[in-house]
């Protein structure tokens, strides 16, 4: 009986390891596939925010003068 339970526990562990490995492969593939697009989106957003802040600061300086 103990051998049967031990075998089932080992089988369950192997199944979990395979699932984790599959998820890791999918995540790595997704990052490689979409990584450039995401990087560009963040870069564009950062540039837009920077431009808005600079415009705000320039407008504030003009109003105060």
C-alpha positions in Angstrom: 0.0 0.0 0.0 2.8 2.4 0.9 4.5 1.8 -2.5 1.3 2.6 -4.3 0.8 5.9 -2.4 4.5 6.8 -2.8 4.3 6.1 -6.6 1.2 8.3 -6.9 2.9 11.1 -4.9 5.9 10.9 -7.2 3.7 10.9 -10.3 1.8 14.0 -9.0 5.1 15.8 -8.3 6.3 15.0 -11.9 3.0 16.3 -13.3 3.3 19.6 -11.3 6.9 20.0 -12.6 5.8 19.5 -16.2 3.0 22.0 -15.8 5.4 24.6 -14.3 7.9 23.9 -17.1 5.2 24.4 -19.7 4.1 27.7 -18.1 7.7 28.9 -18.0 8.1 28.1 -21.7 4.9 30.0 -22.5 6.0 33.0 -20.5 9.4 33.1 -22.1 7.8 32.8 -25.5 5.3 35.6 -24.7 8.1 37.9 -23.5 10.1 37.3 -26.7 7.1 37.8 -28.9 5.6 40.9 -27.2 8.7 42.3 -25.4 9.6 44.8 -28.1 6.0 46.1 -28.4 5.6 46.5 -24.7 9.0 48.3 -24.4 8.0 50.7 -27.2 4.6 51.3 -25.5 6.3 52.2 -22.2 8.9 54.4 -24.0 6.1 56.3 -25.9 4.1 56.7 -22.7 7.2 58.0 -20.8 8.0 60.5 -23.6 4.4 61.7 -23.6 4.4 62.3 -19.9 7.8 64.0 -20.1 6.5 66.3 -22.8 3.4 67.2 -20.9 5.4 67.9 -17.7 7.8 70.2 -19.6 4.9 72.0 -21.3 3.2 72.5 -18.0 6.4 73.9 -16.4 7.0 76.2 -19.4 3.4 77.5 -19.2 3.7 78.1 -15.5 6.9 80.1 -16.0 5.2 82.3 -18.6 2.1 82.9 -16.4 4.2 83.8 -13.4 6.4 86.3 -15.3 
